[in-house]
């Protein structure tokens, strides 16, 4: 069986049913959906503020934060490499 792609409106409708008090198992049975998939949709709905699209537009602050995190990761990698190099060269001097 292939994977079914559900559009954003359908996912929002399912999450809104859950928010109205209908149990996840009941919604799953009514619409033939897996309970874990419904739970994932609910988490995504909360984290993305109701938008299920794959790509969301990042604010300027979010873009800057993401760039700074990447730069920090790169700098830490460079530092670790230099530490290892210093350790290797200091051993060979003895």
C-alpha positions, 0 to 999 in steps of 0.5 A: 500500500502507498502512503496517502498524502493528506492536505493541510485543511484535513489535518487542521479539521482532525486536530480541531475535532480533537480540541473540541473534546472528541477522543483520538481513538474515536477520530481514528476510527471515524476517519480510518486514521492511525492514532499515532499519526493523529497524535503527531498531527496534533503536536505539529499543529501546536508547534507550528501554530496551525500550519502543516506546510513543510517549509515555514517562513522564518522570522529575521530573529529565527534566521539569525538564531539558526545561523548563529547555532550553525556558526557555533557548531562549526567553531566548536568542531574547529576548536576540537580539531585544533586541540587534537592537533596540538596534542599530537604535535606535543607528543611527538616533540618529547 
